[in-house]
Amino acid sequence: MQATVYRYDAETGSGSVLTDSGDVLPFTARALEPSGLRHLRPGQRLSAVREGDEIVSLRLGTIGSADHPDAS
């Protein structure tokens, strides 16, 4: 799914995203680890993988690649 960074705390690496469907969902620093991202800024567009009410993976780029399936 596509999402926009809503809030980001650089100290903890956590924050929340606003999905294109209008949901605000939290993420932890763990969601950034696989992508290598270290800093985000509000308004930045990302691809996200959702599990339940939490974002478990964030990365730059588009959904649909074999290594990052859409788990909406």
N, C-alpha and C positions, 0 to 999 in steps of 0.2 A: 504494500500500500504506500501511497505517497503521504507525506506529512510535512508540517512546518514547525520549526523549533519555536515553542511558546515561551519557555523559561529554561534557563541554564545556569547552574551554579558551578563555576570553574574550580572552586575548592574541593567539592565533593564529586564532581563529574556527573552529577545527576540533574534531572530537570523534568520537563514534560514537553510533549508535542501536541499539536492540533492536527488531527487527521482530516483528510478531505471530506469525510462524512460528518465532521463537526465534533468529534469526541476529543476531549483533552485527556491524554494518557501519560502516566509517569514512566520514566526510565531511570536506570542506575548506571554508574560508570561501566558496569559489566556489559551493557548493551553496545558500548563504543569499542571495547577491546578488539573484537575480530576485524573491525574496519581500519584500525590504526588511527582513527580520528582522536584528536586530543582536545580540541576546542570547538565549541559551537557558538553561534550567535543567533539571537531571536530573529525570526523571519527567514532563516536559512531553510531551503527545501532539501528533504532527505527521503530516501526509501526506508521503510520501516517494516519490521516483522512483529506482529502482535500475538501474544499468547494470553488469552483471557483479558484482563483489564490492565495489562502491562506491556510495554514495548521491550522486547528482548534483544533486538538487533537494529542498529542504525547504520546507514552508510550513504555516501554520496552516489549519485547515479540513478539509473532506472531499474525498476523491478522487471523480472522476467529472465534474468541470467540464471544459468544452471546452478551456480553456487549460492544464490540468494533467492529462493522461491518466495512467492507471495503467500504469506501465512495469515491472511486476514480472515 
